[in-house]
């Protein structure tokens, strides 16, 4: 019972990291992926590895969302600026 409540009370330390430090760690993780996964698992443990992967996935999806919003805005801007020439 206590073990289950302790797992729920753990904060994700990777979400509190500075942006530069998290960028450096995630870049190294992606560059050496198969090896880095094993190293992270054995050095940080099961729970911290899961938290790290959740933080990486959140960062990845945020990046994709920002990129898609930028592309949509850029397409709209081109349409808005070019369309008057064809009317």
SULRATA-V836531 format. One record per residue. N is the residue number from 1. RES is the residue in one small letter. PHI is phi in whole degrees, 0 to 359 (none if undefined). PSI is psi in whole degrees, 0 to 359 (none if undefined). OMEGA is omega in whole degrees, 0 to 359 (* if undefined). Layout:
# SULRATA-V836531
[[N:RES:PHI:PSI:OMEGA] [N:RES:PHI:PSI:OMEGA]]
This chain:
# SULRATA-V836531
[[1:x:none:313:180] [2:x:295:324:181] [3:x:297:321:180] [4:x:293:320:180] [5:x:289:328:177] [6:x:292:323:178] [7:x:294:323:180] [8:x:288:333:183] [9:x:273:353:180] [10:x:289:131:174] [11:x:272:152:178] [12:x:277:108:183] [13:x:290:342:182] [14:x:283:338:177] [15:x:282:341:180] [16:x:267:357:183] [17:x:289:154:175] [18:x:290:159:186] [19:x:293:323:181] [20:x:291:316:181] [21:x:294:316:179] [22:x:294:322:177] [23:x:299:315:180] [24:x:295:316:181] [25:x:293:317:181] [26:x:291:326:177] [27:x:296:315:177] [28:x:297:322:179] [29:x:297:314:181] [30:x:290:326:181] [31:x:293:322:183] [32:x:244:47:194] [33:x:308:301:187] [34:x:297:320:181] [35:x:288:319:183] [36:x:294:328:178] [37:x:296:317:179] [38:x:293:317:180] [39:x:296:315:179] [40:x:297:319:181] [41:x:297:317:183] [42:x:281:334:180] [43:x:271:322:184] [44:x:263:335:182] [45:x:98:176:186] [46:x:292:315:185] [47:x:290:313:180] [48:x:294:326:177] [49:x:295:318:177] [50:x:297:318:178] [51:x:296:321:179] [52:x:295:317:179] [53:x:293:324:177] [54:x:295:318:178] [55:x:295:321:177] [56:x:295:318:179] [57:x:294:319:177] [58:x:299:317:179] [59:x:296:318:180] [60:x:298:313:182] [61:x:291:326:175] [62:x:295:319:179] [63:x:296:316:178] [64:x:298:317:180] [65:x:298:315:179] [66:x:297:319:179] [67:x:297:316:179] [68:x:295:320:177] [69:x:296:320:178] [70:x:296:317:179] [71:x:297:317:178] [72:x:298:317:178] [73:x:296:320:180] [74:x:295:319:177] [75:x:295:317:178] [76:x:298:318:180] [77:x:296:317:178] [78:x:296:315:178] [79:x:299:316:181] [80:x:295:323:182] [81:x:276:329:184] [82:x:270:327:185] [83:x:301:327:178] [84:x:297:336:180] [85:x:287:341:184] [86:x:255:8:179] [87:x:259:none:*]]
